[in-house]
Structures are given as structure tokens and as C-alpha cells.
């Protein structure tokens, strides 16, 4: 299990050991990092301008056994500014590089800044070889390089200033109630997401399974992911995008984002209850007229017209538990793509089937007095040599009133068997579908971040219809 919390006194030696394990840091840099820890522990801030820490652990802090510190982040408000923050320090264990730890820390920081009304985040780093991974990381998490001061630290070691604008949090709508119970089809992502936003309403009834699933994954930035998919089509495809198809579409939030741009949309999902929920939710938000739904599994042909862009989100592709099933899906995708169109698959990073990967995740979405608590696990101890592994997803909706104990309102538990190929396995499957060409393997929702990038935390495959 990976969890996050703030700084405690007993964390100082853990942070010191972590800093020693990172070869990119100099002794002076380690001393400065520990000085921030000491100041925070000895002189806690009371004016909101002190240093703030987010620590990521493997194993529950305070539980049985000693939790392992995977990484930490230090940030705070910039003095004499209205809404600017400085990211002072971020460090992760070398054993957990490219596993999503650093990205999860940044997401939590951004979530907290959003709750406070949003603002500008600034980070400074050097350009020397030891900081090369940091430079690539800030590019990957969509910070903008705002300035470069040549030879600032030393000849050949420039000061690089990155910034990112964080929008204020919006109150999220409460999930719909009374949906028919059915097995939701799309699985969870393999990284701890930022915490959810509190909603304005507090008297909402408990959600049924499709709505509960929708609420649990409300942290996704669907507009940003839509823009990434369109960027894939521009960069790697050969035709403008006028129609899209989402396989395993679930609540169809991606399709609603496409409909906002006037793009024709089709969604396929194997759950009739999920399709019914998606139709009602899209209509309620004014997007229903632009989306056509079809009930079909990933290895079944949906009743939709050919499209320019298709995609499989949220690691749902791993429900296809054999290479033959993956091949069937790719052949179907090819048959529904127009020449020059692209098919994008958001897959789990292969390292998540190893102890150093992100294979246990917990997160919470807050909806007024309702708490949506989710747990996702890849049972790597039961994986086979063929990379077939059991997974579980549990989501519980609870209510807490007047400070009392939480009361469970509804819950779902999903068990499935996943097939998680490594990159070589994906290439072998793609080679058996000559209508498609594997044109890109990415490591993030960014067309400039390859799978081999140090900050890669996903495996995103882009295939072009020839």
C-alpha cells in the first residue's frame, strides 16, 4: 500500500537516509534540505507561509512493521505574494524511480493549492548533469520553462525556473442515486491520485454502482486527456479528428469532453447498466445528443460508424487476458478506423508487476458529507510467468454527520484477471495485425514523453491505421 501524510519528528532520519541515497544531490544540498525539515519541526508556522511537507510511504505509517519512505516534497507560499507558491524540494528513492511516486506528490501539492483558491507554482533547478532527470520530470508534469539564467550556479550550470498555474478547486456535483447494480468494466489507474474536492451538497442519497464508480474516478482531468488524445492524432496520425470512439467508455466522461468541442462521439462498454448511466448523465449535462452508445466488450464489434480516433482508457485493455484476445481487439479497432486514424491504448506500466512498481493504491473523493474511499491492488504475488495477475477494486461510500463515526451507505468490489504485457509483448501482438502500425510508445499524457523517459509512469501505445 502506498500512502501519504505530513511531516512528523520521527521522519527526520528517514528523510536524511533518503537524501543520502540520491546521488544527484551534493552534501550542501542535503544540508539545506534537512535544514527545512528542522525549521518546520522546531518552529511550526502559524501564518500560512511556512514550509509544508508531503511524504509518500510504502506500508501504512504507524502500522505493523516499519513503513518505507518512498519520497517527499516540500513547498510553501511565497512571502509577499498573493497566490504564488514555491516547490522547494522533491526527492524520491532511486529504487522507486519511474513508479509514479514523484508525480503523486506533485498531484497532492496541486490539489491542496487548488483548495486554497489556486495560484502559480514556481520551482528552480540546475541544468547540470546530476539534475537532468529533474529537468525532464518538470517538463513531463507540464510545468513551463519560464526563464534560464546562464552559469548561475557555476560555469555550465544554469538556473532553470519552471512555473505552473493551478486552477482553483470547483465544488463537484454529488453522484446520482438509485442506479442498477452492475459490474463496472474499466479498472483503476496504477498511481495514487490527488485527493478529491468537497461538494456543496451534503444531503445526497447513496449512489448505485455505476454512479459510485464515476465518483471514485472523478479526479481524472478529462479535458486534459482529451487534448492529449487529439495531440496524438495530430502528431502520429494522418487525418483530422471528426469522430471518436471510446472502448470500455464507462461513465463516458472523456466523450463528454470531446462533445464540448463538437466532435462526433461513440462509446462502447460491456455493461448495460453503465451504458444506461452514461446516457442519462450525458443528457443531464447537455452532451447526450452528440454521443452514440453501443453495448459491446473489448473483443466484440460495437455498432458504430468508422472513426478517425479511438482509444481505451484507464487500463481497461488488461481485461483481455490473453495475447489472442488482444489481437482480436486490435483487429476490431483497425476495422473501425479510417485510413490515417489512430488507436490509443492507456495501459499499465510493466514495472507495476514488480515490487518496485505501483501495485497498491488508495484514494478518497469527498462529496459533501459523503466520502468515496477506493482501494486498488494488483496481486503481484500471484502473477504468472505469462504476466497474468489478479486485481481487485473496492469502493465504499460512507456518510459522517456531526463528527460521528462513518456509516457505510453503499459499496462495490470488483475482482478481475489482467494480462499485462511488457513492451516486447505489446510489439509481438501489434505485429500480428498488419492493418495497424505501432507508431509511438509514450510514458505519460504528453506526446513529448517517451516510454523510456525517467518520469514515465504509464505505457501509452499509439497505433496508426495504414
VOKOLTI-26569 format. One record per residue (C-alpha): z, y, x. Coordinates in steps of 0.2 Angstrom, whole numbers, plus 5000, padded with zeros to 4 digits. Layout:
BEGIN
{rec {Z; Y; X}}
...
//
This chain:
BEGIN
{rec {5000; 5000; 5000}}
{rec {4996; 5017; 5006}}
{rec {5007; 5031; 5000}}
{rec {5010; 5050; 5004}}
{rec {5026; 5061; 5004}}
{rec {5033; 5076; 5013}}
{rec {5042; 5078; 5029}}
{rec {5059; 5071; 5032}}
{rec {5071; 5072; 5048}}
{rec {5068; 5053; 5052}}
{rec {5049; 5056; 5053}}
{rec {5050; 5066; 5069}}
{rec {5050; 5051; 5081}}
{rec {5036; 5043; 5071}}
{rec {5025; 5059; 5072}}
{rec {5029; 5060; 5091}}
{rec {5023; 5042; 5094}}
{rec {5008; 5045; 5083}}
{rec {5003; 5061; 5093}}
{rec {5005; 5051; 5109}}
{rec {4993; 5038; 5103}}
{rec {4979; 5050; 5100}}
{rec {4970; 5053; 5117}}
{rec {4961; 5069; 5112}}
{rec {4977; 5079; 5112}}
{rec {4984; 5087; 5128}}
{rec {5003; 5087; 5132}}
{rec {5003; 5106; 5127}}
{rec {4995; 5102; 5110}}
{rec {5008; 5088; 5107}}
{rec {5022; 5100; 5111}}
{rec {5015; 5113; 5099}}
{rec {5013; 5100; 5085}}
{rec {5031; 5094; 5087}}
{rec {5037; 5112; 5088}}
{rec {5030; 5115; 5070}}
{rec {5040; 5099; 5064}}
{rec {5056; 5106; 5072}}
{rec {5054; 5123; 5064}}
{rec {5052; 5115; 5047}}
{rec {5066; 5104; 5049}}
{rec {5078; 5117; 5056}}
{rec {5073; 5132; 5046}}
{rec {5066; 5127; 5029}}
{rec {5055; 5140; 5021}}
{rec {5061; 5150; 5006}}
{rec {5047; 5162; 5004}}
{rec {5032; 5150; 5002}}
{rec {5025; 5155; 5019}}
{rec {5032; 5141; 5029}}
{rec {5024; 5125; 5036}}
{rec {5020; 5111; 5024}}
{rec {5018; 5093; 5029}}
{rec {5009; 5078; 5020}}
{rec {5012; 5061; 5028}}
{rec {5002; 5045; 5025}}
{rec {5011; 5028; 5026}}
{rec {5006; 5010; 5025}}
{rec {5021; 5002; 5016}}
{rec {5032; 5011; 5004}}
{rec {5043; 5023; 5013}}
{rec {5061; 5019; 5010}}
{rec {5057; 5001; 5005}}
{rec {5060; 4985; 5014}}
{rec {5054; 4985; 5032}}
{rec {5048; 5000; 5042}}
{rec {5033; 5009; 5035}}
{rec {5019; 5013; 5047}}
{rec {5014; 5032; 5049}}
{rec {4995; 5032; 5047}}
{rec {4993; 5051; 5049}}
{rec {4999; 5068; 5044}}
{rec {4994; 5085; 5040}}
{rec {5002; 5102; 5042}}
{rec {4996; 5118; 5033}}
{rec {5003; 5133; 5025}}
{rec {5000; 5150; 5018}}
{rec {4993; 5163; 5030}}
{rec {5005; 5178; 5031}}
{rec {5000; 5195; 5024}}
{rec {4986; 5187; 5014}}
{rec {4985; 5184; 4995}}
{rec {4977; 5167; 4994}}
{rec {4972; 5161; 5011}}
{rec {4979; 5145; 5019}}
{rec {4979; 5138; 5037}}
{rec {4976; 5120; 5041}}
{rec {4987; 5120; 5057}}
{rec {4987; 5101; 5061}}
{rec {4979; 5085; 5056}}
{rec {4981; 5068; 5066}}
{rec {4978; 5050; 5062}}
{rec {4982; 5034; 5071}}
{rec {4967; 5028; 5081}}
{rec {4970; 5011; 5073}}
{rec {4965; 5019; 5056}}
{rec {4950; 5030; 5061}}
{rec {4936; 5029; 5048}}
{rec {4948; 5022; 5035}}
{rec {4949; 5037; 5023}}
{rec {4967; 5042; 5029}}
{rec {4962; 5060; 5035}}
{rec {4951; 5063; 5020}}
{rec {4965; 5058; 5009}}
{rec {4977; 5070; 5017}}
{rec {4964; 5084; 5016}}
{rec {4962; 5080; 4997}}
{rec {4981; 5081; 4994}}
{rec {4982; 5098; 5003}}
{rec {4967; 5104; 4992}}
{rec {4975; 5098; 4976}}
{rec {4991; 5107; 4980}}
{rec {4981; 5123; 4984}}
{rec {4972; 5121; 4968}}
{rec {4988; 5120; 4958}}
{rec {4994; 5137; 4966}}
{rec {4978; 5145; 4960}}
{rec {4966; 5141; 4973}}
{rec {4961; 5150; 4989}}
{rec {4952; 5150; 5006}}
{rec {4957; 5137; 5019}}
{rec {4955; 5141; 5037}}
{rec {4955; 5129; 5052}}
{rec {4952; 5132; 5070}}
{rec {4947; 5118; 5083}}
{rec {4940; 5117; 5100}}
{rec {4922; 5111; 5105}}
{rec {4927; 5101; 5120}}
{rec {4923; 5083; 5120}}
{rec {4940; 5077; 5115}}
{rec {4939; 5087; 5099}}
{rec {4921; 5081; 5095}}
{rec {4927; 5069; 5081}}
{rec {4937; 5084; 5073}}
{rec {4921; 5095; 5073}}
{rec {4912; 5080; 5064}}
{rec {4926; 5077; 5052}}
{rec {4926; 5095; 5046}}
{rec {4908; 5095; 5043}}
{rec {4910; 5079; 5033}}
{rec {4923; 5085; 5022}}
{rec {4912; 5101; 5018}}
{rec {4921; 5114; 5027}}
{rec {4909; 5128; 5033}}
{rec {4907; 5133; 5051}}
{rec {4912; 5152; 5049}}
{rec {4912; 5158; 5067}}
{rec {4911; 5152; 5085}}
{rec {4919; 5161; 5100}}
{rec {4911; 5155; 5116}}
{rec {4923; 5150; 5130}}
{rec {4938; 5154; 5120}}
{rec {4950; 5141; 5127}}
{rec {4941; 5138; 5144}}
{rec {4923; 5139; 5150}}
{rec {4913; 5127; 5139}}
{rec {4927; 5125; 5127}}
{rec {4923; 5136; 5112}}
{rec {4934; 5141; 5097}}
{rec {4926; 5135; 5081}}
{rec {4933; 5142; 5065}}
{rec {4929; 5132; 5049}}
{rec {4933; 5138; 5031}}
{rec {4933; 5130; 5013}}
{rec {4935; 5138; 4996}}
{rec {4947; 5128; 4985}}
{rec {4944; 5132; 4966}}
{rec {4960; 5134; 4955}}
{rec {4965; 5119; 4945}}
{rec {4959; 5118; 4927}}
{rec {4970; 5110; 4913}}
{rec {4962; 5093; 4910}}
{rec {4959; 5088; 4892}}
{rec {4970; 5074; 4886}}
{rec {4962; 5057; 4884}}
{rec {4956; 5051; 4867}}
{rec {4966; 5039; 4857}}
{rec {4963; 5023; 4847}}
{rec {4949; 5016; 4857}}
{rec {4944; 4997; 4855}}
{rec {4952; 4987; 4869}}
{rec {4939; 4980; 4881}}
{rec {4937; 4976; 4899}}
{rec {4931; 4992; 4909}}
{rec {4917; 4987; 4921}}
{rec {4917; 4999; 4935}}
{rec {4931; 4996; 4949}}
{rec {4941; 5008; 4958}}
{rec {4936; 5018; 4974}}
{rec {4944; 5012; 4990}}
{rec {4953; 5028; 4995}}
{rec {4969; 5037; 4989}}
{rec {4963; 5052; 4979}}
{rec {4971; 5068; 4976}}
{rec {4984; 5069; 4963}}
{rec {4979; 5074; 4945}}
{rec {4981; 5091; 4936}}
{rec {4994; 5094; 4922}}
{rec {4986; 5097; 4905}}
{rec {4991; 5110; 4892}}
{rec {4994; 5097; 4878}}
{rec {5009; 5086; 4878}}
{rec {5009; 5078; 4861}}
{rec {4994; 5067; 4863}}
{rec {4994; 5049; 4857}}
{rec {4992; 5034; 4870}}
{rec {4974; 5031; 4875}}
{rec {4965; 5015; 4872}}
{rec {4957; 5005; 4887}}
{rec {4940; 5015; 4889}}
{rec {4949; 5032; 4887}}
{rec {4963; 5026; 4899}}
{rec {4950; 5021; 4912}}
{rec {4942; 5038; 4910}}
{rec {4958; 5047; 4913}}
{rec {4963; 5037; 4928}}
{rec {4947; 5042; 4937}}
{rec {4947; 5060; 4932}}
{rec {4950; 5065; 4950}}
{rec {4931; 5062; 4954}}
{rec {4921; 5078; 4957}}
{rec {4906; 5073; 4946}}
{rec {4896; 5089; 4948}}
{rec {4898; 5087; 4967}}
{rec {4892; 5069; 4967}}
{rec {4878; 5073; 4955}}
{rec {4872; 5086; 4968}}
{rec {4874; 5073; 4982}}
{rec {4863; 5061; 4972}}
{rec {4850; 5075; 4969}}
{rec {4850; 5079; 4988}}
{rec {4847; 5060; 4992}}
{rec {4832; 5061; 4981}}
{rec {4825; 5077; 4990}}
{rec {4829; 5070; 5007}}
{rec {4824; 5052; 5006}}
{rec {4813; 5051; 4990}}
{rec {4796; 5056; 4986}}
{rec {4796; 5064; 4968}}
{rec {4806; 5077; 4958}}
{rec {4820; 5071; 4948}}
{rec {4817; 5072; 4929}}
{rec {4825; 5056; 4923}}
{rec {4840; 5047; 4930}}
{rec {4848; 5030; 4926}}
{rec {4867; 5026; 4929}}
{rec {4870; 5007; 4931}}
{rec {4888; 5002; 4926}}
{rec {4890; 5020; 4919}}
{rec {4907; 5018; 4912}}
{rec {4913; 5034; 4903}}
{rec {4896; 5042; 4909}}
{rec {4904; 5057; 4917}}
{rec {4890; 5058; 4930}}
{rec {4877; 5058; 4917}}
{rec {4885; 5072; 4908}}
{rec {4884; 5082; 4924}}
{rec {4865; 5078; 4925}}
{rec {4863; 5083; 4907}}
{rec {4870; 5100; 4911}}
{rec {4855; 5103; 4922}}
{rec {4843; 5097; 4908}}
{rec {4839; 5081; 4917}}
{rec {4835; 5066; 4905}}
{rec {4848; 5053; 4907}}
{rec {4850; 5035; 4903}}
{rec {4866; 5024; 4905}}
{rec {4869; 5006; 4906}}
{rec {4885; 4996; 4905}}
{rec {4890; 4979; 4901}}
{rec {4905; 4984; 4890}}
{rec {4900; 4988; 4872}}
{rec {4917; 4997; 4869}}
{rec {4914; 5008; 4885}}
{rec {4897; 5012; 4879}}
{rec {4904; 5017; 4862}}
{rec {4917; 5028; 4870}}
{rec {4905; 5036; 4882}}
{rec {4893; 5040; 4867}}
{rec {4907; 5049; 4857}}
{rec {4914; 5058; 4872}}
{rec {4897; 5064; 4877}}
{rec {4894; 5070; 4860}}
{rec {4911; 5079; 4859}}
{rec {4907; 5089; 4874}}
{rec {4889; 5093; 4869}}
{rec {4880; 5082; 4881}}
{rec {4876; 5067; 4869}}
{rec {4858; 5072; 4864}}
{rec {4852; 5071; 4882}}
{rec {4859; 5053; 4886}}
{rec {4852; 5037; 4880}}
{rec {4864; 5021; 4882}}
{rec {4860; 5003; 4884}}
{rec {4872; 4988; 4884}}
{rec {4867; 4978; 4900}}
{rec {4876; 4971; 4915}}
{rec {4871; 4975; 4933}}
{rec {4859; 4960; 4934}}
{rec {4852; 4962; 4916}}
{rec {4837; 4974; 4912}}
{rec {4843; 4989; 4902}}
{rec {4832; 4995; 4888}}
{rec {4827; 5012; 4896}}
{rec {4811; 5020; 4902}}
{rec {4806; 5021; 4920}}
{rec {4816; 5035; 4930}}
{rec {4815; 5045; 4946}}
{rec {4833; 5042; 4952}}
{rec {4845; 5028; 4948}}
{rec {4862; 5024; 4955}}
{rec {4878; 5013; 4954}}
{rec {4894; 5022; 4956}}
{rec {4912; 5018; 4960}}
{rec {4909; 5002; 4970}}
{rec {4904; 4993; 4954}}
{rec {4890; 4984; 4963}}
{rec {4903; 4972; 4970}}
{rec {4905; 4964; 4954}}
{rec {4889; 4955; 4958}}
{rec {4897; 4941; 4968}}
{rec {4883; 4933; 4977}}
{rec {4868; 4939; 4988}}
{rec {4856; 4931; 4974}}
{rec {4864; 4942; 4961}}
{rec {4862; 4957; 4972}}
{rec {4844; 4953; 4974}}
{rec {4842; 4952; 4956}}
{rec {4849; 4969; 4953}}
{rec {4838; 4977; 4966}}
{rec {4823; 4969; 4959}}
{rec {4828; 4976; 4942}}
{rec {4831; 4993; 4949}}
{rec {4814; 4993; 4958}}
{rec {4806; 4989; 4941}}
{rec {4813; 5004; 4933}}
{rec {4810; 5016; 4947}}
{rec {4794; 5026; 4948}}
{rec {4785; 5026; 4965}}
{rec {4794; 5038; 4977}}
{rec {4810; 5036; 4967}}
{rec {4827; 5032; 4975}}
{rec {4841; 5020; 4970}}
{rec {4858; 5025; 4977}}
{rec {4872; 5012; 4978}}
{rec {4890; 5018; 4982}}
{rec {4898; 5003; 4990}}
{rec {4915; 4999; 4998}}
{rec {4916; 5002; 5017}}
{rec {4915; 4985; 5025}}
{rec {4931; 4988; 5035}}
{rec {4941; 4988; 5019}}
{rec {4941; 4969; 5020}}
{rec {4951; 4971; 5036}}
{rec {4969; 4975; 5039}}
{rec {4964; 4992; 5046}}
{rec {4954; 4997; 5030}}
{rec {4960; 5005; 5014}}
{rec {4963; 4990; 5003}}
{rec {4978; 4996; 4993}}
{rec {4978; 5012; 4984}}
{rec {4990; 5021; 4971}}
{rec {4987; 5037; 4962}}
{rec {4993; 5047; 4947}}
{rec {4985; 5058; 4934}}
{rec {4996; 5070; 4924}}
{rec {4991; 5074; 4906}}
{rec {5005; 5085; 4899}}
{rec {5020; 5073; 4896}}
{rec {5009; 5058; 4899}}
{rec {5007; 5050; 4916}}
{rec {4992; 5039; 4921}}
{rec {4998; 5028; 4935}}
{rec {4984; 5017; 4944}}
{rec {4985; 5004; 4957}}
{rec {4970; 4996; 4965}}
{rec {4971; 4982; 4978}}
{rec {4958; 4971; 4987}}
{rec {4967; 4955; 4991}}
{rec {4960; 4953; 5009}}
{rec {4972; 4939; 5012}}
{rec {4962; 4928; 5000}}
{rec {4945; 4934; 5006}}
{rec {4932; 4920; 5011}}
{rec {4921; 4919; 5026}}
{rec {4907; 4924; 5015}}
{rec {4916; 4941; 5011}}
{rec {4920; 4936; 4993}}
{rec {4938; 4943; 4988}}
{rec {4949; 4945; 4973}}
{rec {4953; 4963; 4967}}
{rec {4965; 4970; 4954}}
{rec {4966; 4986; 4945}}
{rec {4981; 4991; 4935}}
{rec {4983; 5007; 4925}}
{rec {4998; 5012; 4915}}
{rec {5000; 5027; 4903}}
{rec {5018; 5032; 4901}}
{rec {5027; 5046; 4892}}
{rec {5043; 5056; 4898}}
{rec {5052; 5068; 4887}}
{rec {5066; 5079; 4890}}
{rec {5069; 5072; 4908}}
{rec {5072; 5054; 4901}}
{rec {5066; 5038; 4908}}
{rec {5047; 5035; 4906}}
{rec {5041; 5025; 4891}}
{rec {5025; 5014; 4893}}
{rec {5013; 5018; 4880}}
{rec {4998; 5008; 4885}}
{rec {4991; 4999; 4900}}
{rec {4976; 4989; 4907}}
{rec {4975; 4976; 4920}}
{rec {4958; 4970; 4927}}
{rec {4955; 4956; 4939}}
{rec {4938; 4953; 4947}}
{rec {4930; 4944; 4961}}
{rec {4920; 4955; 4973}}
{rec {4907; 4952; 4986}}
{rec {4907; 4965; 4999}}
{rec {4893; 4963; 5012}}
{rec {4894; 4971; 5029}}
{rec {4879; 4982; 5034}}
{rec {4869; 4967; 5041}}
{rec {4872; 4958; 5024}}
{rec {4865; 4973; 5014}}
{rec {4850; 4973; 5025}}
{rec {4846; 4955; 5023}}
{rec {4847; 4957; 5004}}
{rec {4836; 4973; 5004}}
{rec {4823; 4964; 5015}}
{rec {4820; 4951; 5001}}
{rec {4815; 4965; 4989}}
{rec {4798; 4971; 4996}}
{rec {4796; 4985; 4982}}
{rec {4811; 4994; 4990}}
{rec {4814; 5001; 5007}}
{rec {4832; 5004; 5014}}
{rec {4829; 5022; 5020}}
{rec {4847; 5028; 5023}}
{rec {4865; 5021; 5025}}
{rec {4877; 5035; 5023}}
{rec {4896; 5036; 5026}}
{rec {4901; 5050; 5013}}
{rec {4894; 5060; 4999}}
{rec {4884; 5070; 5011}}
{rec {4866; 5067; 5017}}
{rec {4871; 5073; 5034}}
{rec {4885; 5060; 5037}}
{rec {4878; 5043; 5043}}
{rec {4887; 5027; 5040}}
{rec {4891; 5026; 5059}}
{rec {4900; 5043; 5058}}
{rec {4918; 5044; 5064}}
{rec {4923; 5051; 5047}}
{rec {4914; 5038; 5037}}
{rec {4924; 5031; 5023}}
{rec {4911; 5023; 5011}}
{rec {4895; 5014; 5013}}
{rec {4881; 5023; 5003}}
{rec {4864; 5015; 5003}}
{rec {4848; 5024; 4998}}
{rec {4833; 5013; 4994}}
{rec {4816; 5020; 4990}}
{rec {4803; 5013; 4978}}
{rec {4787; 5010; 4988}}
//
